[in-house]
Amino acid sequence: MKGQKLKLILLSFLQFAVWGAYLTSQGRYLGDIGFGGRIGWFYSVQGIVSIFMPAIMGIIADKWIPAQRLLGLCHGLAGAAMIGAGVYGMAAGTEVEFGMLFGLYTLSIAFFMPTIAISNSVSYTVLEKSGLDPVKDFPPIRVWGTVGFICSMWFVDLVKMDGVAMQETSMQYIVSGALSIVLALYTVTLPECPVNRSSQKKTLVDAMGLRAFTLFRQRKMAVFFIFSLLLGVALQITNGFANPFLADFGNLPEYQDAFGVKHSNMLISLSQISETLCILLIPFFLKRYGIKNVMIIAMLAWVLRFGFFALGDPGSGIWLIVLSMIVYGVAFDFFNISGSLFVNQTTDKSIRSSAQGLFMLMTNGIGAAVGTIGAQEVVNFLVNSHKVPGADGAIDWHAVMTGWSNAWWVFAVYALVVAILFALIFKHKHDRSAA
């Protein structure tokens, strides 16, 4: 039993180390090579492929290929494409063609995004086969995923090539791809996850593995998934724009030597450290307060996340930036992990992987795609519009930073509106005795 937990801990560590190598830092690299106005597309494509790939792979895992084998196959393909993107970026230097880099990146993301739901499904299956309770035993395992994410963030921040940190180059993609290949090889050591090959007569919906979508017939689940989409809009905004936001402060003399400018990825990693600690609170909060209150807490935490960014800076206002990092743990975990556990508890075992894929579709799929494209438009209008040299040939960087503050306020107001609507519309009576 302890051996199975250790295997799942390493699985979680590697799963999120792959993502941490570039997720919070690629915005800075893309800005440096002239793609500042297109950062949102690199994050929205994660959402676009999540609209169909996790659901498709979930169906395959439920019906035909054991989940742990499919996990390895996806990581192998994702890793190869991501290494290709990194090698191309290094070779092209500042002459990177958007189509080539974006194409290789998209191919990698198409196979990586389903692995988040599949790895969750593998962990839940292994825990249940071992006689353990996923609600109680999964969060401490998932903590190690965040540890892996942080380790990758620190690695690309601190390690330099030719005097330049990896977070500022496409080497971050190569690091991510290499970790993905390692995880693909590791999956051969994981326990078998059975597929549902029942010989009994099934409807077309069952045969195609689409029964998870029938959850929308239940009002409670339909409302839950719709608000998962609406809150999913916020998921990738700070991942895509926090690093460029902090980097822009470096254009003001008073912030050029600030730690938050030079080591922005390490500062942002406080978010993941907070996430590590907050995961451990999930079993208590879910059992005591129920999914509705936990989701409302997450939504309000997103309001604070964006609001603190609007007010803070890497100088005297660094404490506000730090507070934003701290509340991120609540904002992300109380939504993502609790939502996944709620879906696991309220769906039939025969469609569990498909249901997890559906949750991913609504959050990291449609929600994240719409959110990052919308956020890019907000940033282009309020921030990048000021990055045009004036009559004297200089950029007014104070106006740029005011634009950033206004953008963060827009995101904060959006999260607040979603929280209020969810509190009014979602109906769920929590039964403590059954929790």
C-alpha positions in Angstrom: 0.0 0.0 0.0 2.8 2.4 0.9 4.6 1.4 -2.3 1.6 2.3 -4.4 1.4 5.7 -2.8 5.1 6.3 -3.5 4.5 5.5 -7.2 1.6 7.9 -7.3 3.7 10.6 -5.6 6.4 10.3 -8.3 3.7 10.3 -11.0 2.2 13.5 -9.6 5.7 15.1 -9.3 6.7 14.4 -12.9 3.2 15.3 -14.3 3.4 18.9 -13.0 7.1 19.3 -13.4 6.5 19.0 -17.1 4.1 21.9 -17.0 6.1 24.1 -14.5 9.1 24.3 -16.8 7.3 26.8 -19.1 3.8 27.6 -18.0 4.6 30.7 -15.9 7.7 31.8 -17.8 7.0 31.4 -21.5 5.2 34.8 -21.5 8.5 36.5 -20.8 10.3 34.6 -23.6 7.5 35.3 -26.1 7.6 39.0 -25.2 11.4 39.1 -25.8 11.1 37.7 -29.3 8.3 40.1 -30.3 5.2 38.0 -29.6 4.0 40.1 -26.7 0.6 40.7 -28.5 0.2 37.0 -29.1 1.0 35.5 -25.6 -2.7 34.8 -25.1 -2.8 32.4 -28.1 -0.1 30.2 -26.5 -2.3 29.9 -23.4 -5.7 29.8 -25.2 -4.5 26.9 -27.4 -4.3 24.9 -24.1 -8.0 25.5 -23.8 -8.8 24.9 -27.4 -7.3 21.4 -27.5 -8.9 20.7 -24.1 -12.3 21.2 -25.6 -11.9 17.8 -27.3 -8.7 16.0 -26.5 -9.3 15.2 -22.8 -12.8 13.9 -23.5 -11.5 11.8 -26.4 -8.6 10.4 -24.4 -10.9 9.8 -21.4 -13.2 7.7 -23.6 -10.3 5.7 -24.9 -9.1 5.1 -21.4 -12.6 4.1 -20.3 -13.2 1.7 -23.2 -10.1 0.5 -24.9 -6.6 1.4 -23.7 -5.6 1.1 -20.0 -5.3 4.6 -18.6 -1.7 4.2 -17.4 -0.6 3.0 -20.9 -2.4 5.9 -22.6 -0.8 8.3 -20.2 2.6 7.1 -21.3 1.8 7.3 -25.0 0.5 10.9 -24.7 3.5 12.0 -22.7 5.9 10.5 -25.3 4.3 12.4 -28.2 4.0 15.6 -26.2 7.6 15.5 -25.1 8.9 14.9 -28.6 7.0 17.9 -30.0 7.9 20.2 -27.1 11.6 19.4 -27.5 11.2 20.2 -31.2 9.7 23.6 -30.3 12.6 24.3 -28.0 15.3 23.3 -30.4 13.7 25.4 -33.2 13.5 28.4 -30.9 17.2 28.1 -29.9 18.3 27.8 -33.5 16.1 30.7 -34.8 17.1 33.1 -32.0 15.2 36.4 -32.5 14.1 35.4 -36.0 11.5 32.9 -34.8 8.6 32.4 -37.1 5.3 32.4 -35.3 3.8 29.6 -37.3 6.6 27.1 -36.8 7.0 27.7 -33.0 3.2 27.8 -32.4 2.6 24.7 -34.5 5.1 22.5 -32.6 3.9 23.9 -29.3 0.3 23.2 -30.2 1.1 19.6 -31.2 2.7 19.1 -27.8 -0.1 20.7 -25.9 -2.7 18.6 -27.7 -1.2 15.4 -26.2 -0.2 16.9 -22.8 -3.5 18.4 -21.7 -5.4 15.1 -21.6 -2.7 13.7 -19.3 -3.9 15.9 -16.4 -7.3 14.2 -16.3 -5.9 10.8 -17.1 -3.3 11.0 -14.3 -6.1 11.9 -11.9 -8.1 8.9 -13.0 -5.1 6.6 -12.6 -4.5 7.9 -9.1 -8.1 7.5 -8.1 -8.2 3.9 -9.5 -5.0 2.8 -7.8 -6.1 4.3 -4.5 -9.5 2.6 -4.6 -8.0 -0.8 -5.6 -5.7 -0.4 -2.5 -8.8 0.2 -0.3 -8.0 3.9 0.3 -10.2 6.9 0.2 -9.4 9.3 -2.7 -10.9 12.3 -0.9 -8.6 11.8 2.1 -5.6 10.2 0.4 -5.3 12.0 -2.9 -4.6 15.6 -1.8 -1.4 14.7 0.1 -0.2 12.9 -3.1 -1.3 15.8 -5.4 0.9 18.1 -3.2 3.9 16.5 -4.8 2.7 17.6 -8.2 3.0 21.2 -7.0 6.4 20.5 -5.6 7.5 19.2 -9.0 6.0 22.3 -10.6 8.0 24.6 -8.3 11.2 22.7 -8.8 10.9 23.2 -12.6 10.1 26.9 -12.1 13.2 27.4 -10.0 15.3 25.4 -12.4 14.5 27.5 -15.4 14.8 30.7 -13.3 18.2 29.9 -11.8 20.0 27.9 -14.5 21.6 30.1 -17.2 23.1 29.4 -20.6 25.5 31.9 -22.0 24.6 34.2 -19.1 20.9 34.1 -19.9 18.3 32.4 -17.6 16.4 29.6 -19.3 13.1 31.4 -18.4 14.1 34.0 -21.0 14.8 31.4 -23.8 13.2 28.4 -25.5 15.4 26.1 -23.4 12.4 26.0 -21.0 10.6 24.0 -23.7 13.4 21.5 -24.0 13.4 21.0 -20.2 9.7 20.3 -20.3 9.9 17.9 -23.2 12.7 15.9 -21.5 10.7 15.5 -18.3 7.7 14.4 -20.4 9.8 11.6 -22.0 11.0 10.5 -18.5 7.4 10.3 -17.4 6.4 8.3 -20.5 9.0 5.7 -19.6 7.9 5.7 -15.9 4.3 4.8 -16.7 5.4 1.2 -17.4 5.9 0.7 -13.7 2.3 1.8 -12.8 -0.4 -0.7 -11.8 -2.9 -1.8 -14.5 -6.1 0.3 -14.7 -8.9 -1.9 -16.1 -11.0 -0.8 -19.0 -14.8 -1.3 -19.2 -15.2 -4.0 -21.8 -18.6 -5.2 -20.7 -20.3 -7.6 -23.3 -23.8 -6.5 -22.4 -25.9 -4.6 -24.9 -25.3 -0.9 -24.9 -26.9 2.2 -26.4 -25.0 4.2 -29.0 -24.2 6.8 -26.3 -22.6 4.1 -24.1 -20.7 2.6 -27.0 -19.2 5.9 -27.9 -18.3 6.7 -24.3 -20.5 9.9 -24.4 -22.6 9.2 -21.4 -20.7 11.7 -19.3 -22.4 14.4 -21.3 -25.8 13.2 -20.0 -24.7 14.7 -16.7 -26.1 18.0 -18.1 -29.6 16.5 -17.7 -29.1 17.0 -13.9 -29.7 20.6 -13.0 -27.1 20.6 -10.2 -24.4 19.1 -12.4 -25.3 21.3 -15.4 -25.0 24.5 -13.2 -21.7 23.1 -11.7 -20.1 22.5 -15.1 -21.3 25.9 -16.5 -19.8 27.8 -13.5 -16.7 25.6 -13.9 -16.4 27.1 -17.4 -17.0 30.6 -16.1 -14.3 30.3 -13.4 -12.0 28.5 -15.8 -11.8 31.8 -17.6 -9.5 33.0 -14.8 -7.2 30.0 -14.6 -4.5 30.9 -17.1 -4.6 34.7 -16.9 -1.8 35.1 -14.3 0.2 32.2 -15.8 0.3 34.0 -19.1 0.6 37.7 -18.0 2.1 37.8 -14.4 5.7 37.3 -15.7 5.5 40.0 -18.5 3.8 42.3 -15.9 6.7 42.0 -13.5 9.2 42.2 -16.3 7.8 45.5 -17.5 8.6 47.1 -14.1 12.2 46.7 -15.1 11.8 49.5 -17.6 11.4 51.9 -14.7 14.7 52.9 -13.0 13.4 52.4 -9.5 12.6 48.8 -10.2 15.4 47.6 -12.4 17.3 45.8 -9.7 14.3 44.5 -7.8 14.2 40.8 -7.0 10.7 40.4 -8.5 12.0 41.7 -11.9 15.2 39.7 -12.0 13.8 36.5 -10.6 10.1 36.9 -11.5 9.6 33.1 -11.8 10.9 32.5 -8.3 8.5 35.2 -6.9 5.6 33.6 -8.8 6.6 30.2 -7.4 5.2 31.5 -4.1 1.8 30.8 -5.6 2.7 27.1 -6.0 4.2 26.9 -2.5 0.9 28.3 -1.2 -0.9 25.8 -3.4 1.1 22.9 -1.8 -0.1 23.9 1.6 -3.7 24.7 0.6 -4.2 21.2 -0.9 -3.9 19.7 2.6 -6.8 21.9 3.7 -9.2 20.4 1.0 -10.4 17.3 2.9 -11.3 19.4 6.0 -13.1 22.2 4.1 -15.0 19.8 1.8 -16.2 17.7 4.6 -17.1 20.6 6.9 -18.5 23.2 4.4 -19.3 21.2 1.2 -18.5 21.8 -2.5 -20.6 25.0 -2.9 -19.0 27.0 -0.1 -15.5 25.7 -1.1 -16.1 26.9 -4.7 -17.3 30.3 -3.4 -14.2 30.6 -1.3 -12.1 29.8 -4.5 -13.9 32.5 -6.5 -13.4 35.2 -3.9 -9.7 34.2 -3.7 -9.5 34.9 -7.5 -10.9 38.4 -6.8 -8.1 39.0 -4.3 -5.5 37.4 -6.6 -6.2 40.0 -9.3 -6.8 42.9 -6.9 -3.5 42.5 -5.2 -1.7 42.5 -8.5 -3.5 45.7 -9.4 -2.3 47.4 -6.3 1.2 45.9 -6.0 4.7 46.4 -7.4 8.2 44.8 -7.0 9.3 47.7 -4.7 7.5 49.0 -1.7 4.4 47.2 -2.8 6.0 43.8 -3.0 4.0 42.7 0.1 0.8 43.0 -2.0 2.4 40.9 -4.8 3.3 38.3 -2.1 -0.3 38.3 -0.8 -1.5 37.7 -4.3 0.8 34.6 -4.5 -0.5 33.4 -1.1 -4.2 33.5 -2.0 -3.5 31.7 -5.3 -3.3 28.5 -3.4 -6.9 28.8 -2.3 -8.0 30.1 -5.7 -6.6 27.3 -7.6 -6.8 24.3 -5.3 -10.3 24.9 -3.9 -11.6 25.1 -7.5 -9.5 22.6 -9.4 -8.8 19.8 -6.9 -12.1 20.1 -5.1 -14.0 20.2 -8.4 -12.3 17.1 -9.6 -13.0 15.2 -6.4 -16.7 16.3 -6.6 -17.0 14.9 -10.1 -15.3 11.7 -9.0 -17.8 11.3 -6.1 -20.9 12.1 -8.2 -20.3 10.0 -11.3 -20.6 6.3 -12.1 -17.3 4.4 -12.2 -18.0 3.3 -15.8 -17.7 7.0 -17.0 -15.2 8.3 -14.5 -12.4 9.1 -16.9 -14.9 10.6 -19.4 -16.4 12.7 -16.6 -13.0 14.0 -15.6 -12.4 14.8 -19.2 -15.6 16.7 -19.3 -14.6 18.7 -16.2 -11.3 19.5 -18.0 -13.2 20.5 -21.1 -15.2 23.1 -19.2 -12.4 24.5 -17.1 -9.0 24.2 -18.9 -10.9 23.8 -22.2 -13.6 26.3 -23.2 -13.1 28.5 -20.1 -9.4 28.9 -20.4 -9.6 29.4 -24.2 -12.1 32.2 -23.9 -10.4 33.6 -20.9 -6.9 33.9 -22.3 -8.1 35.3 -25.7 -10.3 37.8 -23.8 -7.4 38.7 -21.4 -5.1 39.3 -24.4 -7.6 41.7 -25.8 -7.8 43.5 -22.5 -4.0 43.6 -22.2 -3.6 44.8 -25.8 -6.1 47.6 -25.2 -5.0 48.8 -21.8 -1.3 47.9 -21.8 0.3 47.2 -25.2 -1.4 50.2 -26.7 0.9 52.4 -24.6 4.1 50.6 -25.8 4.2 52.8 -28.8 7.1 55.4 -28.8 6.0 59.0 -28.4 7.1 62.1 -30.3 10.4 61.9 -28.5 10.9 58.3 -29.4 10.4 57.0 -25.9 7.8 54.8 -24.4 5.8 56.1 -21.4 6.4 53.2 -19.0 4.4 54.8 -16.2 1.4 54.7 -18.5 2.1 51.1 -19.4 2.1 50.1 -15.7 -1.1 52.1 -15.1 -2.6 50.0 -17.9 -1.5 46.8 -16.2 -3.2 47.9 -13.0 -6.4 48.7 -14.8 -6.3 45.3 -16.6 -6.0 43.4 -13.2 -9.0 45.4 -11.9 -11.0 44.2 -14.9 -10.2 40.6 -14.1 -11.0 41.1 -10.4 -14.4 42.5 -11.2 -15.2 39.6 -13.5 -14.3 37.0 -10.8 -16.5 38.9 -8.3 -19.5 38.8 -10.6 -19.1 35.0 -11.1 -18.8 34.4 -7.4 -22.1 36.3 -6.7 -24.0 34.5 -9.4 -22.7 31.1 -8.3 -23.8 31.8 -4.7 -27.3 32.6 -5.9 -27.8 29.9 -8.6 -26.0 26.7 -7.5 -28.1 24.7 -5.2 -26.4 21.9 -3.2 -27.3 20.8 0.3 -24.2 19.5 2.1 -24.6 16.4 4.3 -21.7 16.4 6.8 -22.6 12.9 8.0 -22.2 11.5 4.5 -18.9 13.4 3.8 
